[in-house]
Amino acid sequence: MKEENNRPQSSKIYTVTEITRLIKQTLENAFPLIWVEGEISDLKRPHSGHLYFSLKDATCKLGAVIWRGVAQRVPFKLENGLQLVCKGQINVYEPQGRYQLMVDVVEPKGKGALQLAFEQLKEKLSKEGLFDPSVKKKLPLLPKKVGVVTSPSGAAIVDIVRTLERRFARLHILIYPVRVQGERAAEEIAEGLEFLGNLPDIDVIIVGRGGGSMEDLWAFNEEVVARAIYRCPIPVISAVGHEVDFTISDFVADIRASTPSAAAEMVVEKEQAFEEWIDNLEKRMNFHLKYLLQEQKNIVQSLIHHQAFQGFRLRLLNLSQRVDEMEATAGQGIQNIRQEILKWNSKTILYEEKLSGKIQRKLQDLKGLWEKLSVKLDSLSPLNVLKKGYTLCWKDGGDVLIQKIDKVSMEDRVTVSFFRGEFDCIVQKVNKNKRLESRFTSLKE
């Protein structure tokens, strides 16, 4: 009797699970830890937080997974088309019999992970308008209180305080202590900016730290810090690292200072500029006044030497002498003139009194006429009619006065106004033929 399908009787029959586990053990033992280079494709981000994707080259694909705990530590954003170098181990996903790379370390090919994360965030925030010069706030002209968000034990706070006190000792400094590197540093910096930004008397805020590596400065490249600076209602100066160091905070801040000391100088620079501006105005004013005085002096000198004024003093003396002679020879005439002037003054006073009396009488007549017209106008007022018990009916919420019964229909909402008060009603019956005389007749009966 032939064996079925020519299978030897001694051959072992494996279940799918058994063969899958054998392959899993073989692969995982053969590749315990490897580095793989490839381009990301088919990237998926489920709600679990894990990342599923493929690494591909010109001919093949390799499935890969980054578990949530590792994914949260990746500083840059994974995107399709990005070239990666991944470190991990080969794993077989038994339910589907599919092998994949479990990634523990991921780095972008050609540049550092932090540099790529920096460029990705910079491009994202730039598209959102966080770097737009039109939203930058100007420094106050004469700040009285300065807020500082930095480490209380670093060199930056020492440089800032010394510079501010040296240049303007009366300035009030409020320090919000934070960690400037390490875990939760970015969150603390953002909280400090929000706290100082909500105080009513802070004029400007300096946020920053001393120099260091890109890893040391990374808290100032976090998105939470960038958005806290953007939301801050108070002008913010970013002072991170040295002159060659640039962070995302520098691009979002209203002003970027090359060092913490330079930031302090910027704050009080306005004070010195204001004093120089006042000195300059004073100098310009003095010069302008001197120029005007000299110009007027030249005009006077020109008039003194003008031909029209030559011998003017002598002519005045001659005229004065003639006046004396006329007064001596015509004293009586002058006395007569004085008497005439007194008469004219008396007549003028009389005319003024007559004119004042006429004006007063005219005003009295006009006042009486005004009172008569007021009484007549008051008698014609609709309010006086309403005082007698009459009412006014309105439609459309009191906007349209009903003057004819033809304007009223069934179910209309009508407002009835008395001299004091009103009420709303709905028309249930309309009798267009009934006359007012019949209503008065029924009242008499």
C-alpha positions as CSV (number, residue, x, y, z in Angstrom):
1,M,0.0,0.0,0.0
2,K,1.4,3.4,-1.0
3,E,1.9,6.1,1.6
4,E,-0.3,9.1,1.0
5,N,1.5,11.8,-1.2
6,N,4.7,9.8,-1.1
7,R,5.4,11.0,2.5
8,P,7.7,8.8,4.5
9,Q,6.0,7.3,7.6
10,S,8.8,8.6,9.8
11,S,8.4,12.3,8.7
12,K,7.3,14.7,11.5
13,I,4.2,16.8,10.9
14,Y,4.5,20.4,12.3
15,T,1.7,22.6,13.2
16,V,1.7,26.2,12.0
17,T,2.5,27.4,15.5
18,E,5.4,25.0,15.9
19,I,7.1,25.9,12.6
20,T,6.5,29.6,13.3
21,R,8.2,29.3,16.7
22,L,11.1,27.4,15.2
23,I,11.6,30.1,12.6
24,K,11.2,32.8,15.4
25,Q,13.9,31.1,17.5
26,T,16.2,30.7,14.6
27,L,15.9,34.3,13.3
28,E,16.1,35.9,16.8
29,N,19.1,33.9,17.7
30,A,20.8,34.6,14.4
31,F,20.2,38.4,14.6
32,P,20.2,39.4,18.3
33,L,21.2,43.0,17.7
34,I,21.8,44.6,14.3
35,W,22.0,48.0,12.6
36,V,19.8,48.5,9.5
37,E,19.7,51.4,7.0
38,G,16.7,52.2,4.9
39,E,14.0,54.7,3.8
40,I,10.8,54.9,5.8
41,S,7.6,54.0,4.0
42,D,4.0,52.9,5.0
43,L,4.3,54.8,8.3
44,K,1.3,54.2,10.7
45,R,0.6,56.0,14.0
46,P,-2.2,54.1,15.9
47,H,-3.7,55.5,19.1
48,S,-1.6,53.0,21.1
49,G,1.5,55.3,20.5
50,H,3.5,52.5,18.7
51,L,4.9,53.3,15.3
52,Y,4.7,50.8,12.5
53,F,6.6,51.3,9.2
54,S,8.8,49.6,6.6
55,L,12.5,50.2,5.8
56,K,13.1,49.8,2.1
57,D,16.0,50.1,-0.3
58,A,16.0,49.7,-4.1
59,T,14.8,46.1,-4.1
60,C,13.4,45.0,-0.7
61,K,11.3,46.0,2.3
62,L,11.7,45.1,6.0
63,G,8.8,45.7,8.4
64,A,9.7,47.6,11.6
65,V,8.1,48.6,14.8
66,I,9.0,51.2,17.5
67,W,7.2,50.6,20.7
68,R,5.6,53.6,22.5
69,G,8.2,54.0,25.2
70,V,11.0,54.2,22.6
71,A,8.9,56.4,20.3
72,Q,8.4,59.0,23.0
73,R,12.1,59.5,23.3
74,V,12.7,60.1,19.6
75,P,13.5,63.8,19.3
76,F,12.6,64.2,15.7
77,K,9.4,63.4,13.7
78,L,9.4,60.3,11.6
79,E,8.1,60.8,8.1
80,N,7.8,58.8,4.9
81,G,10.8,59.2,2.7
82,L,13.2,59.9,5.6
83,Q,16.5,57.9,5.5
84,L,17.2,56.2,8.9
85,V,19.8,54.1,10.6
86,C,18.0,51.8,13.1
87,K,19.4,49.6,15.8
88,G,17.3,46.6,17.0
89,Q,16.7,42.9,16.8
90,I,14.8,40.7,14.5
91,N,11.4,39.6,15.8
92,V,8.8,37.2,14.4
93,Y,5.2,38.3,14.8
94,E,3.6,34.9,15.4
95,P,-0.1,35.6,14.6
96,Q,0.9,36.5,11.0
97,G,4.1,34.6,10.7
98,R,5.9,37.8,9.7
99,Y,9.3,38.9,10.7
100,Q,10.1,42.5,11.6
101,L,12.8,44.7,13.2
102,M,12.1,45.8,16.7
103,V,13.8,49.2,16.8
104,D,15.5,50.4,20.0
105,V,17.6,53.3,18.6
106,V,16.8,55.4,15.6
107,E,19.0,58.1,13.9
108,P,18.5,60.1,10.7
109,K,21.1,59.3,8.1
110,G,23.5,62.1,7.3
111,K,22.7,64.4,10.2
112,G,22.2,64.2,14.0
113,A,18.8,63.5,15.4
114,L,18.7,66.7,17.4
115,Q,19.6,68.7,14.3
116,L,16.8,67.1,12.3
117,A,14.3,67.7,15.1
118,F,15.5,71.4,15.2
119,E,14.9,71.8,11.5
120,Q,11.6,70.1,11.5
121,L,10.2,72.2,14.3
122,K,11.6,75.4,12.9
123,E,9.9,74.7,9.5
124,K,6.6,73.9,11.3
125,L,6.5,77.0,13.5
126,S,7.7,79.2,10.6
127,K,4.7,78.1,8.5
128,E,2.4,78.9,11.4
129,G,3.7,82.5,11.6
130,L,5.5,82.3,15.0
131,F,8.6,84.0,13.5
132,D,6.7,86.7,11.6
133,P,8.4,90.1,12.3
134,S,5.0,91.8,12.3
135,V,4.0,90.1,15.6
136,K,7.2,91.1,17.4
137,K,6.7,93.5,20.3
138,K,9.0,96.5,21.0
139,L,10.9,96.9,24.2
140,P,9.5,99.5,26.6
141,L,11.2,102.9,26.6
142,L,11.8,103.0,30.4
143,P,11.3,99.6,32.0
144,K,10.9,99.6,35.8
145,K,10.6,95.8,36.5
146,V,12.3,93.0,34.6
147,G,11.4,89.3,34.8
148,V,14.1,86.7,34.4
149,V,13.4,83.0,33.7
150,T,16.6,81.0,34.2
151,S,18.5,78.8,36.6
152,P,19.2,80.5,40.0
153,S,22.6,78.8,40.2
154,G,23.9,79.3,36.7
155,A,26.4,81.9,35.4
156,A,23.6,83.5,33.3
157,I,21.7,85.0,36.2
158,V,24.9,86.4,37.7
159,D,25.8,88.2,34.4
160,I,22.3,89.5,34.0
161,V,21.9,90.9,37.5
162,R,25.4,92.5,37.5
163,T,24.9,94.1,34.2
164,L,21.4,95.5,35.1
165,E,22.6,96.8,38.5
166,R,25.7,98.4,37.0
167,R,23.8,100.2,34.3
168,F,20.6,101.1,36.2
169,A,20.7,100.3,39.9
170,R,17.0,101.4,40.5
171,L,15.7,98.6,38.2
172,H,13.5,96.0,39.9
173,I,14.5,92.4,39.0
174,L,12.1,89.4,39.5
175,I,13.6,86.0,39.1
176,Y,11.6,82.8,38.3
177,P,13.9,79.9,39.0
178,V,13.8,76.9,36.6
179,R,15.9,74.0,35.4
180,V,17.5,74.9,32.0
181,Q,18.4,71.4,31.0
182,G,17.3,67.8,31.6
183,E,13.9,66.3,32.2
184,R,11.0,68.7,32.6
185,A,13.2,71.7,32.0
186,A,11.1,72.9,29.0
187,E,7.9,72.6,30.9
188,E,9.3,74.6,33.8
189,I,10.6,77.4,31.5
190,A,7.1,77.6,29.8
191,E,5.5,77.8,33.3
192,G,7.8,80.6,34.2
193,L,7.0,82.6,31.1
194,E,3.3,82.2,31.7
195,F,3.6,83.2,35.3
196,L,5.6,86.4,34.7
197,G,3.6,87.2,31.6
198,N,0.4,87.4,33.7
199,L,1.8,89.8,36.3
200,P,0.5,93.3,35.7
201,D,3.8,95.3,36.4
202,I,6.4,93.3,34.5
203,D,7.8,95.4,31.6
204,V,10.1,92.9,29.8
205,I,11.2,89.3,30.3
206,I,14.6,87.7,29.7
207,V,14.7,83.9,29.2
208,G,17.9,82.0,28.7
209,R,21.0,80.3,30.1
210,G,24.7,80.1,29.5
211,G,26.5,78.2,26.8
212,G,26.7,74.5,26.3
213,S,26.3,71.7,23.7
214,M,23.2,71.3,21.6
215,E,22.0,68.7,24.0
216,D,22.5,71.1,26.9
217,L,20.5,73.9,25.1
218,W,17.8,71.6,23.9
219,A,15.1,72.7,26.4
220,F,15.0,76.0,24.4
221,N,14.3,74.1,21.2
222,E,11.2,72.5,22.6
223,E,7.8,73.4,21.1
224,V,6.2,74.1,24.5
225,V,8.8,76.8,25.2
226,A,8.4,78.3,21.7
227,R,4.6,78.6,22.1
228,A,4.9,80.0,25.6
229,I,7.1,82.8,24.3
230,Y,4.7,83.4,21.4
231,R,1.7,83.7,23.8
232,C,3.4,85.9,26.3
233,P,1.8,89.4,26.2
234,I,5.1,91.0,27.5
235,P,8.2,91.5,25.2
236,V,10.5,88.6,25.6
237,I,14.3,88.6,25.0
238,S,15.9,85.2,24.3
239,A,19.4,84.9,25.6
240,V,20.6,81.3,25.1
241,G,24.2,80.3,25.0
242,H,26.8,82.2,23.1
243,E,26.7,84.3,20.0
244,V,27.1,81.3,17.7
245,D,24.3,79.3,19.3
246,F,20.8,79.6,17.8
247,T,17.7,78.0,19.3
248,I,14.0,78.0,18.4
249,S,13.4,80.4,21.2
250,D,15.7,82.9,19.5
251,F,13.4,82.9,16.4
252,V,10.1,83.2,18.3
253,A,11.3,85.8,20.9
254,D,10.7,89.5,20.2
255,I,14.4,90.1,20.4
256,R,17.4,87.7,20.3
257,A,20.4,88.5,22.4
258,S,23.8,86.8,21.7
259,T,24.5,86.3,25.4
260,P,22.7,86.9,28.8
261,S,24.8,89.9,29.4
262,A,23.9,91.3,26.0
263,A,20.2,90.8,26.9
264,A,20.7,92.9,30.1
265,E,22.3,95.6,28.1
266,M,19.4,95.7,25.7
267,V,17.0,96.2,28.5
268,V,18.7,99.3,29.9
269,E,19.9,100.5,26.5
270,K,16.7,102.3,26.1
271,E,17.3,104.3,29.3
272,Q,20.6,105.6,28.0
273,A,19.1,106.2,24.6
274,F,16.4,108.2,26.2
275,E,18.9,110.4,28.1
276,E,20.9,110.9,24.9
277,W,17.7,111.8,23.1
278,I,16.9,114.5,25.7
279,D,20.4,115.9,25.6
280,N,20.2,116.0,21.9
281,L,16.9,117.8,22.0
282,E,18.2,120.3,24.5
283,K,21.2,121.1,22.3
284,R,19.0,121.5,19.2
285,M,16.6,123.8,21.1
286,N,19.5,126.0,22.4
287,F,20.9,126.2,18.9
288,H,17.5,127.0,17.4
289,L,16.9,129.8,20.0
290,K,20.3,131.3,19.4
291,Y,19.6,131.2,15.7
292,L,16.2,132.9,16.1
293,L,17.7,135.6,18.4
294,Q,20.5,136.3,16.0
295,E,18.0,136.5,13.1
296,Q,15.9,139.0,15.0
297,K,18.9,141.0,16.0
298,N,19.9,141.2,12.4
299,I,16.4,142.5,11.5
300,V,16.6,145.2,14.2
301,Q,20.1,146.3,13.0
302,S,18.8,146.4,9.5
303,L,15.9,148.6,10.5
304,I,18.1,150.9,12.5
305,H,20.2,151.7,9.4
306,H,17.3,151.9,7.1
307,Q,16.8,155.3,5.3
308,A,13.3,155.6,6.6
309,F,14.6,155.8,10.2
310,Q,17.5,158.2,9.6
311,G,17.0,161.3,11.7
312,F,13.9,159.7,13.3
313,R,15.0,160.6,16.8
314,L,15.5,164.3,15.8
315,R,12.1,164.4,14.2
316,L,10.5,163.0,17.4
317,L,12.1,165.7,19.4
318,N,10.9,168.4,17.0
319,L,7.4,167.0,17.2
320,S,7.5,166.9,21.0
321,Q,8.6,170.6,21.0
322,R,5.7,171.5,18.7
323,V,3.3,169.8,21.1
324,D,4.6,171.8,24.0
325,E,4.1,175.0,22.0
326,M,0.6,174.1,21.0
327,E,-0.3,173.2,24.6
328,A,1.0,176.6,25.8
329,T,-0.9,178.6,23.1
330,A,-4.1,176.5,22.9
331,G,-4.6,175.5,26.6
332,Q,-8.2,176.8,26.5
333,G,-8.9,175.0,23.3
334,I,-7.7,171.8,24.8
335,Q,-10.0,172.4,27.8
336,N,-12.9,172.9,25.5
337,I,-12.1,169.7,23.7
338,R,-12.0,167.9,27.0
339,Q,-15.5,169.3,27.9
340,E,-16.8,168.1,24.6
341,I,-15.4,164.7,25.2
342,L,-17.2,164.6,28.6
343,K,-20.5,165.6,26.9
344,W,-20.1,162.8,24.3
345,N,-19.3,160.4,27.1
346,S,-22.6,161.4,28.9
347,K,-24.6,161.0,25.7
348,T,-23.0,157.6,25.1
349,I,-24.0,156.4,28.6
350,L,-27.5,157.6,28.0
351,Y,-27.7,155.8,24.6
352,E,-26.4,152.6,26.2
353,E,-29.1,152.8,28.9
354,K,-31.8,153.3,26.4
355,L,-30.5,150.4,24.2
356,S,-30.2,148.1,27.2
357,G,-33.9,148.9,28.2
358,K,-35.1,148.1,24.7
359,I,-33.2,144.8,24.7
360,Q,-34.6,143.8,28.0
361,R,-38.2,144.6,26.9
362,K,-37.7,142.6,23.7
363,L,-36.4,139.7,25.6
364,Q,-39.4,139.9,27.9
365,D,-41.8,139.8,24.9
366,L,-39.9,136.8,23.4
367,K,-40.1,135.0,26.7
368,G,-43.8,135.5,26.9
369,L,-44.3,134.3,23.4
370,W,-42.2,131.2,24.1
371,E,-44.3,130.4,27.2
372,K,-47.5,130.6,25.1
373,L,-46.1,128.4,22.4
374,S,-44.9,125.9,25.1
375,V,-48.4,125.7,26.6
376,K,-50.0,125.3,23.2
377,L,-47.4,122.6,22.2
378,D,-48.0,120.8,25.5
379,S,-51.7,120.8,24.9
380,L,-51.2,119.1,21.6
381,S,-48.9,116.4,23.1
382,P,-50.1,112.8,22.7
383,L,-49.1,112.3,26.4
384,N,-51.9,114.7,27.5
385,V,-54.4,112.8,25.5
386,L,-53.2,109.6,27.1
387,K,-53.6,111.1,30.5
388,K,-57.3,111.4,29.8
389,G,-57.6,107.6,29.6
390,Y,-57.0,107.1,25.9
391,T,-54.5,104.5,24.6
392,L,-52.2,103.8,21.6
393,C,-52.1,100.5,19.8
394,W,-48.9,99.2,18.2
395,K,-47.9,96.3,16.0
396,D,-44.5,94.6,15.4
397,G,-43.4,94.7,19.0
398,G,-44.2,98.4,19.5
399,D,-42.5,99.7,16.3
400,V,-45.6,100.4,14.1
401,L,-48.6,102.6,15.3
402,I,-52.0,101.3,14.3
403,Q,-54.0,104.2,12.8
404,K,-56.7,102.3,10.9
405,I,-58.7,99.1,11.7
406,D,-57.7,97.8,8.2
407,K,-54.2,97.3,9.6
408,V,-55.4,94.8,12.2
409,S,-55.9,91.1,11.5
410,M,-56.9,88.0,13.5
411,E,-54.1,86.6,15.7
412,D,-52.0,89.8,15.4
413,R,-50.0,90.5,18.5
414,V,-50.8,94.1,19.6
415,T,-49.2,96.3,22.3
416,V,-51.6,98.7,24.1
417,S,-49.9,101.7,25.7
418,F,-51.4,103.9,28.4
419,F,-49.9,107.1,29.9
420,R,-48.2,104.8,32.4
421,G,-47.7,101.2,31.4
422,E,-48.7,98.9,28.6
423,F,-49.7,95.4,27.9
424,D,-49.6,92.9,25.0
425,C,-52.6,91.1,23.6
426,I,-53.6,88.9,20.7
427,V,-56.5,89.9,18.4
428,Q,-59.3,87.4,18.6
429,K,-62.0,89.3,16.8
430,V,-62.0,92.2,14.3
431,N,-65.2,94.3,13.6
432,K,-64.3,96.8,10.9
433,N,-67.9,98.2,10.7
434,K,-68.5,99.1,14.3
435,R,-68.3,102.8,15.0
436,L,-67.2,104.7,18.0
437,E,-70.6,106.4,18.4
438,S,-72.2,103.1,19.3
439,R,-69.6,102.5,21.9
440,F,-70.3,105.9,23.6
441,T,-74.0,105.2,23.4
442,S,-73.6,101.9,25.2
443,L,-71.5,103.6,27.9
444,K,-74.2,106.3,28.5
445,E,-76.9,103.6,28.8
